[in-house]
Amino acid sequence: MSKIFIVDNKIKNFNKKIIVPGDKSLSIRWVLFASLSNGISKAQNLLMSEDVLAALNAIKKLGIKVKIKKNEVEVHGKGLNGYKYSRKLIINAENSGTLGRLILGILINTPYPIKIIGDKSLSNRDFKRVTDPLSRFGAKFKLRNNKNLPVTILGSEHLNPITYNEEKGSAQCKSSVILGAMKVNGTSFIKAKKSRNHTELLCKYLKLPIYVKTKKNYDEITVKKVNKIKPFNYSIPSDISSSAFFIVLTALSENSKLTIKNVNINPSRTGVVTILKKMGVRIILKNKKIYKGEIKSDILVRSTKKLRAINCPTKLNSGAIDEFLVIFLVAAKAKGISYFKDLSELNQKESPRLKWAKKILNELGIKTITTNNSIKIFGNPNQSIKKKIIIKNYMKDHRVFMTSVIAGLSFGGKWNIHDSDSINTSFPNFLNIINKLKNEEKK
């Protein structure tokens, strides 16, 4: 039975400091790289969500020992070729596109067929975009409908280096190819449209033979065979995608102030901050520090009365692709017409998010004009609602759920939001933090 979360009042003013969980992208990458290292790696503040637990379960199925302690996770890596492959092995990526796509790159030398499965949402996403380049190394793939999960991979002992042009701005595709190229004799070349660069930064920190030349609109990445990865410890910074919901909630609330501690502000991920500041949101980044190639900072946000519409530069899209749903709520309160385009990648996520953006905004009484890759939002700074709204059948997309909660707390109305357990994939304690803020009325 669907678990329903009810929002029936706007949030009151608050003044709070919070900590959001560890960055999901970094958490999954740490799990995979630690499993390929020669020795014991340890992580603190690892995001213990369903997506990351699926990654831990995946490496356990491949013969890697994992110890989960109260405040720390250990992975006992066995080297780049240390996985234990067995016949009829099935790995469940659950809801995680990052896990499902990246692990295929690691498995390109499996001597036995391995089947990758996922939940209903992940099974509808495009995996051909990653199996096509990986097949050029020499691995073989069988996909449902030549596109979807389940996908079966059979590796090869005779892998060839490749040249690959990544044109979609997908960090998952780029990272999967990097991981595959690490196992190949010779040098592979990747020309990649700008996207998240966590994999490249981690490779640089680990001193692996992966080299990046940064151009204006793309990166040139050279990958040579990796012989050994040293075990490494990692204290995962907090997730900016999770932080975005509270940044927007604060901006749209009255007389409120929020500090989010120790957040990963990797420049390839801070599109949300850049966009919101252009729209007038009062955001200050404090206590910046470099940590193992990443940049982390405290984020200070204040309520914002005068929000501006934006014609969003497309160069900011890849750095905010997971945050657009909640950014659109700010556009709904801004004065003027906001325009966001070239967003076809939004429909490659857990649900067709542009369609859900239109639905949520229209429920708020906000006029929109949408195409399959763009949206115009006719903002109304005075918009407030009192009607009942039901949100359901959204393929349990965690960001649709969380955006709906923020919409209810910011605009009013009575919201019945189904499938509250959807947040377990990325942000299990989201509602706990919401409830803390709801119960905190500033004196």
C-alpha positions in Angstrom: 0.0 0.0 0.0 1.3 3.4 -0.9 2.7 5.5 2.0 1.2 9.0 1.9 2.9 12.1 3.3 0.5 15.0 3.9 1.4 18.7 3.7 -1.4 20.9 4.9 0.2 24.1 6.0 2.9 26.5 4.8 6.1 26.2 6.7 6.7 28.9 9.4 9.9 30.9 9.7 13.0 29.1 10.8 16.7 29.7 11.6 18.6 26.5 11.6 21.8 24.7 10.8 21.5 21.2 9.2 23.7 18.5 7.8 22.4 16.5 4.8 23.7 13.0 4.0 26.8 12.2 2.0 27.0 12.9 -1.8 25.4 10.0 -3.7 27.6 10.3 -6.7 30.8 10.2 -4.6 29.4 7.4 -2.4 28.7 5.0 -5.3 32.1 5.8 -6.9 33.9 5.2 -3.6 32.3 1.8 -3.3 33.3 0.8 -6.9 36.9 2.2 -6.8 37.4 0.7 -3.3 36.4 -2.7 -4.5 39.1 -2.4 -7.3 41.8 -1.3 -4.9 44.5 -3.6 -3.3 43.5 -3.5 0.3 41.1 -2.1 2.9 39.4 1.3 2.2 37.3 3.1 4.7 34.5 5.7 4.3 32.8 8.0 6.7 29.5 9.7 6.0 28.8 7.3 3.2 25.2 7.8 2.1 23.3 4.7 3.4 20.5 4.9 0.8 19.0 2.1 -1.3 21.2 3.1 -4.3 24.4 2.9 -2.3 23.4 -0.3 -0.5 22.7 -1.7 -4.0 26.3 -0.9 -4.9 27.6 -2.5 -1.8 25.5 -5.6 -2.5 26.8 -5.7 -6.1 30.5 -5.8 -5.0 29.6 -8.4 -2.4 28.2 -10.6 -5.1 31.5 -10.2 -6.9 33.4 -11.6 -4.0 34.4 -8.4 -2.2 34.1 -8.3 1.6 32.2 -5.4 3.1 31.9 -4.4 6.8 29.3 -1.9 7.8 30.0 -0.3 11.2 28.1 2.5 13.1 30.0 5.4 11.6 32.2 3.8 9.0 32.1 1.3 6.0 35.0 -0.9 5.1 35.6 -2.4 1.6 38.2 -5.1 1.3 39.4 -4.6 -2.3 41.0 -7.4 -4.3 42.6 -5.4 -7.1 41.4 -4.5 -10.6 41.1 -8.2 -11.6 40.1 -9.5 -8.2 36.4 -10.0 -8.7 35.1 -13.5 -8.3 33.0 -14.2 -11.4 30.5 -17.1 -11.2 28.0 -18.6 -13.7 24.5 -17.2 -13.8 25.3 -14.2 -11.7 22.6 -11.5 -11.4 23.3 -8.0 -10.1 20.4 -5.8 -9.1 21.1 -2.1 -9.6 17.7 -1.3 -8.0 16.9 2.3 -8.9 20.5 3.5 -9.6 21.5 4.5 -13.1 24.9 5.4 -11.7 25.5 1.9 -10.4 23.9 0.1 -13.4 25.9 2.0 -16.0 29.3 2.3 -14.2 29.5 -1.3 -13.2 29.1 -2.4 -16.9 32.4 -0.7 -17.6 34.1 -2.6 -14.8 32.7 -5.9 -16.0 34.0 -5.8 -19.6 36.4 -8.7 -19.0 34.0 -11.0 -17.2 34.5 -14.6 -18.5 30.9 -15.5 -17.7 27.7 -13.8 -18.7 26.4 -11.4 -15.9 22.9 -10.1 -15.9 22.2 -6.6 -14.7 18.6 -5.9 -13.5 16.8 -3.0 -11.9 13.5 -1.7 -10.7 10.6 -0.7 -13.0 11.9 2.9 -13.4 15.5 1.9 -14.1 14.4 -0.8 -16.5 12.7 1.8 -18.7 15.9 3.9 -19.0 18.3 3.9 -22.0 21.3 1.6 -21.5 22.2 1.4 -25.2 23.9 4.8 -24.7 26.5 3.0 -22.6 26.6 -0.5 -24.1 27.3 0.9 -27.6 30.7 2.4 -26.7 31.6 -0.5 -24.3 30.9 -3.1 -27.0 33.7 -1.4 -29.1 36.2 -2.5 -26.4 35.2 -6.1 -27.3 32.5 -6.9 -24.7 29.2 -8.3 -25.9 25.7 -7.2 -24.7 22.2 -8.4 -24.9 19.5 -5.9 -24.0 15.7 -6.0 -23.7 14.2 -4.2 -26.7 17.9 -3.5 -27.8 17.8 -0.7 -25.2 16.6 -1.5 -21.7 17.3 -3.7 -18.7 17.8 -6.5 -18.1 21.1 -6.4 -19.9 23.5 -9.3 -20.1 27.2 -8.7 -20.5 29.9 -11.1 -21.6 33.4 -9.8 -21.4 36.5 -10.5 -23.5 40.1 -11.4 -22.8 41.1 -9.5 -25.9 40.0 -5.9 -25.2 40.9 -3.1 -27.6 41.4 0.6 -26.8 38.8 2.9 -28.3 38.1 6.5 -29.3 34.8 7.7 -28.0 32.8 10.9 -28.5 30.3 11.5 -25.6 27.8 14.0 -27.0 25.0 13.9 -24.4 26.7 15.4 -21.4 26.2 12.2 -19.4 28.7 11.6 -16.6 27.4 8.1 -16.2 28.3 7.2 -19.9 31.7 9.0 -19.7 32.6 7.3 -16.3 31.6 3.8 -17.6 33.9 4.2 -20.5 36.7 5.5 -18.3 36.3 2.4 -16.0 36.3 0.1 -19.0 39.4 1.7 -20.6 41.3 1.3 -17.3 41.3 -2.5 -17.9 42.5 -2.3 -21.5 46.0 -2.6 -22.9 46.8 0.6 -24.8 45.4 4.1 -24.7 41.8 5.2 -25.1 40.7 8.7 -26.0 37.4 10.3 -24.9 36.0 13.6 -26.1 33.2 14.4 -23.7 30.6 17.1 -23.5 30.8 18.9 -20.1 29.3 16.9 -17.3 30.1 15.9 -13.7 33.7 15.1 -13.2 33.8 13.2 -10.0 35.3 10.1 -11.7 38.2 12.1 -13.2 38.9 13.9 -9.9 39.0 10.6 -8.0 41.3 9.2 -10.6 43.6 12.2 -10.3 43.6 11.9 -6.5 44.5 8.2 -6.8 47.3 9.1 -9.2 45.9 6.9 -12.0 47.0 7.3 -15.6 43.9 9.2 -16.6 44.6 12.7 -18.0 42.1 15.5 -18.7 42.5 18.5 -21.0 39.7 21.0 -20.4 38.4 22.9 -23.5 35.6 25.5 -23.6 32.7 23.1 -24.3 34.2 19.7 -23.8 37.0 17.7 -22.2 39.6 15.6 -23.8 40.3 12.5 -21.6 43.2 10.1 -22.2 43.0 6.8 -20.4 45.8 4.3 -20.1 45.7 0.8 -18.5 45.7 0.9 -14.7 47.7 -1.8 -13.0 47.0 -1.0 -9.4 44.8 1.2 -7.2 45.9 1.9 -3.6 43.3 1.6 -0.9 42.0 4.9 0.3 39.9 6.5 3.0 37.2 9.0 2.2 35.0 11.2 4.4 32.1 11.9 2.0 31.0 15.6 1.8 27.3 16.3 1.9 25.2 16.1 -1.3 24.4 19.4 -3.1 21.5 17.8 -4.9 19.9 17.0 -1.5 20.8 20.4 -0.2 19.0 22.1 -3.2 15.6 21.3 -1.7 16.4 23.1 1.5 18.0 26.0 -0.3 14.7 26.5 -2.3 12.5 26.0 0.8 14.4 28.7 2.6 14.4 31.1 -0.3 10.6 30.7 -0.7 9.8 31.0 3.1 9.4 34.2 5.0 12.0 35.6 7.4 14.1 32.4 7.4 17.7 31.5 7.5 19.5 28.2 6.9 23.1 27.0 7.0 23.9 23.6 5.4 27.2 22.3 6.6 30.1 20.7 4.6 28.5 20.4 1.2 30.3 19.2 -2.0 30.4 22.3 -4.3 32.2 20.6 -7.2 31.9 23.2 -10.1 30.4 20.6 -12.3 27.5 20.3 -9.7 26.9 23.9 -8.7 24.6 24.9 -11.6 21.8 25.1 -9.1 23.6 27.7 -7.0 24.6 29.8 -10.1 21.0 29.7 -11.5 19.3 30.6 -8.2 21.7 33.5 -7.5 20.9 34.8 -11.0 17.3 34.7 -9.9 18.0 36.7 -6.8 18.2 34.0 -4.2 20.5 35.1 -1.4 23.2 32.4 -1.1 26.7 32.7 0.4 29.3 30.0 0.3 31.5 30.0 3.5 34.5 28.0 4.8 35.6 26.6 1.4 38.1 23.8 1.5 39.6 21.4 -1.0 39.2 17.8 0.0 40.8 15.1 -2.2 40.2 17.0 -5.4 36.6 18.1 -4.5 35.6 21.4 -3.0 33.4 21.6 0.0 31.7 24.5 1.7 29.0 25.6 4.1 26.0 27.1 2.3 24.2 30.0 3.9 20.7 30.8 2.5 18.2 33.6 3.4 14.6 34.2 2.5 14.3 36.1 -0.8 11.4 38.5 -1.4 12.2 39.7 -4.9 12.9 36.8 -7.3 13.8 37.4 -10.9 12.8 35.4 -13.9 15.6 33.8 -15.9 16.3 32.8 -19.5 18.5 30.0 -18.3 21.9 29.6 -20.2 22.1 26.1 -21.5 25.7 25.9 -20.5 24.4 25.6 -16.9 22.1 22.6 -17.7 24.5 19.7 -17.0 25.6 21.2 -13.6 21.9 21.4 -12.5 20.3 18.5 -14.2 19.1 16.8 -11.0 17.9 20.1 -9.5 15.7 21.6 -12.2 12.4 20.3 -10.7 12.9 22.3 -7.6 14.5 25.3 -9.5 11.2 25.5 -11.4 9.4 26.3 -8.1 11.6 29.4 -7.7 10.6 30.4 -11.3 7.0 30.0 -10.3 7.4 32.7 -7.6 9.6 34.9 -9.7 8.4 38.1 -11.5 8.3 37.5 -15.2 8.6 34.5 -17.6 11.4 32.0 -17.1 12.6 29.9 -20.0 14.6 26.7 -19.7 15.6 24.7 -22.9 17.7 21.8 -24.2 16.5 19.7 -21.3 15.9 16.3 -23.0 18.2 14.7 -20.4 15.5 15.4 -17.8 13.3 12.7 -19.4 16.2 10.2 -19.1 15.8 10.2 -15.4 13.7 8.1 -13.0 10.5 9.6 -14.5 9.7 12.0 -17.4 10.5 14.9 -15.2 9.5 17.7 -17.6 6.0 16.3 -17.7 6.0 16.2 -13.9 7.3 19.7 -13.7 4.3 20.9 -15.9 1.9 18.9 -13.7 3.1 20.2 -10.4 3.3 23.8 -11.6 -0.1 23.7 -13.2 -1.5 22.3 -9.9 0.0 25.4 -8.3 -2.0 27.5 -10.7 1.1 28.5 -12.7 0.9 28.8 -16.4 3.5 26.8 -18.4 4.3 26.1 -22.0 6.3 22.9 -22.6 7.9 21.0 -25.4 9.7 17.7 -25.2 12.9 19.5 -24.1 11.9 23.0 -22.9 9.6 24.8 -20.5 8.4 28.4 -20.1 7.1 29.3 -16.6 4.9 32.3 -16.1 5.9 33.3 -12.6 3.5 34.9 -10.0 5.2 36.3 -6.9 1.9 36.4 -5.0 0.8 32.9 -5.8 -0.7 31.0 -2.9 -3.2 28.1 -3.0 -5.7 26.4 -0.7 -7.0 23.5 -2.8 -6.3 19.8 -2.3 -3.6 18.2 -4.5 -2.8 14.5 -5.0 0.6 13.4 -6.3 0.9 9.8 -7.3 1.9 7.3 -10.1 5.2 9.1 -10.7 7.3 5.9 -10.9 8.5 6.6 -7.4 10.9 9.2 -8.6 12.4 10.6 -5.4 12.9 14.1 -6.8 9.2 14.3 -7.8 8.3 13.4 -4.2 10.7 15.9 -2.6 9.8 18.7 -5.0 6.1 18.2 -4.2 6.8 18.5 -0.5 8.7 21.7 -1.0 5.9 23.0 -3.2 3.3 22.3 -0.5 5.4 23.9 2.2 6.1 27.0 0.1 2.7 27.6 -1.7 0.2 26.2 0.6 -2.7 23.9 -0.1 -3.4 20.4 1.2 -1.1 17.9 -0.5 -1.4 14.1 -0.4 1.9 12.9 -1.8 2.0 9.1 -2.3 5.0 6.7 -2.1 6.9 8.6 0.6 9.3 5.6 0.7 10.6 6.7 -2.7 13.2 8.9 -0.9 15.0 5.8 0.4 16.9 5.6 -2.9 18.7 8.8 -2.3 17.8 10.7 0.9 16.2 8.5 3.6 16.1 11.2 6.3 14.6 13.9 4.1 11.4 14.0 6.0 13.2 14.0 9.4 14.9 17.2 8.4 11.7 18.7 7.1 9.9 17.9 10.4 12.8 19.6 12.3 12.3 22.8 10.3 8.5 22.7 10.6 8.9 22.4 14.4 11.4 25.2 14.6 9.7 28.6 14.7 12.2 31.4 15.0 11.8 33.3 18.2 
